Amino acid sequence: MSLVGEAPGYIQVFSDGSVKRFTPEVVLASTESSNGYKSKDVIIDSSKPITARLFLPDSQESTSRLPVLVYFHGGGFCLGSTTWVGFHHFLGDLSVASQSIVLSVDYRLAPENRLPTAYDDCYSAIEWLRNLKNNETWLKQADLSRVFLSGDSAGGNIVHQVAVRATRNKISNIKIRGLMPLHPYFGSEKRTQKEMADGSEKDVAMNDMFWQLSIPKGSNRDYFGCNFEMQEVSADVWREFPAVAVHVAGADFLSERGVMYGKFLAIKGVKEVSVVEAPGEPHIFHVFHPESDATRLLQQQMSEFMKNH
């Protein structure tokens, strides 16, 4: 049995298909208020399983209606959890800053569950959210006419796919007002300039490994989930697409892909597209440094976007 893929400290994949994951520091949900919010874990679909963590700010009047931010974590589709310490603190603080209910989704991971499983699972969370029969008391204050989608890295990729599907299906009882992909993880068989630059070899090799582990067997990086230009989307969908603020990190070699994504949406006729850069910051800095000044600025920018939409 040989090692066929590894992200040191996070995951090892072996030739027999077995997977070993290494769990970093995690945080348990707590319905007791801490740092201005409380959290609880919910079940989206026990048969798969799909779970999520809800964050609710406690500094609002009980009668107020709150927007909902649905968040998809990153990790190359193979790693990550809403329970990880960085995600928990970032999203809890964001719920306070934006005065929103945050639903952070734990979808099934590759390579055991290759794409499009993550897309299906995360779309299921949207269906769950709009289903008033779920009887989730924390959603009684939810304003489902003001729903936003966000996620980092692979989660930013998922944001796009869920938005395309929701727009195409004209999902009822819910209105997605805007998308905020953070450092979105896209690719293609054709390399970008940053991917071909000296010193990027290790990053490119790691990204290629995650794509190899997550896309359907027999596919390459021009799979529609990797290369957004390859997906068939009608002009009607693009016209109805929500507003998009693509966030990129200046020191992230994937920032080029994020800028390309923003330009692609604008060319397709999406009504409102912007690209917001965090100068000098690395990939998913907000997860590794959830209390940094750059992270606080990101939360402020996301809050303003939600307020204006």
C-alpha angles and dihedrals in degrees: 000000000000134000111255100173137013141174100187112241093011115053145358123193121196134205093251090060096256119138131206118196126191113215116220123204112314135193125220118228116251130196087202113095115256127169090355100307143067130213141203137179120240136187117241097178121354093193096067093019114245119165136171142193121234122209120196124185114225099204098085135089113265092238096053121108115229130206117240125233115197110201130195117197124225133232108131088283086286103074143036142066137206085240093066111114096240095051093044096052095040093051096041091053090044091055088057096043093048096033090229140131109249122208109192112192129216105203127183114277136230146269087040088044111028126196135317086039093083090051092049093047094049092047087052088059089058090051090049091050094055093045104098089193091076087085093210105166094204089064094058087093094045118122101211090187087070108051123152130191124214139158141151130248106329086010089059088054089051090052089062095048095047091048092051091050095044092049092046093049094044089225110216130229092021134080120200104208101180150354127226110184110184116212090334119216111230133144147169140195088261113077124229123229092258091050090054095045121113112268096027096094096102094047092048092048091050092049091048089052093053091048090049090052096045110038120078115280111267093028127111133205091286088072106129092245091057101034108044091194091067097061119101107232123164124236088243091061093050091050091053095041116127124250112280132209109185112201118205132180116229096222093045114103087210089064088091090061090051092053090048090052092053092050090047092055092048091051090050090057103257103165100226124025129157135170117216119194129203100207116227095359124130130232114298092354089162091065096049094039107028093165099046124119090248090054092049089052091049091052090049092050092049091048092052091049090053092045091053095049 
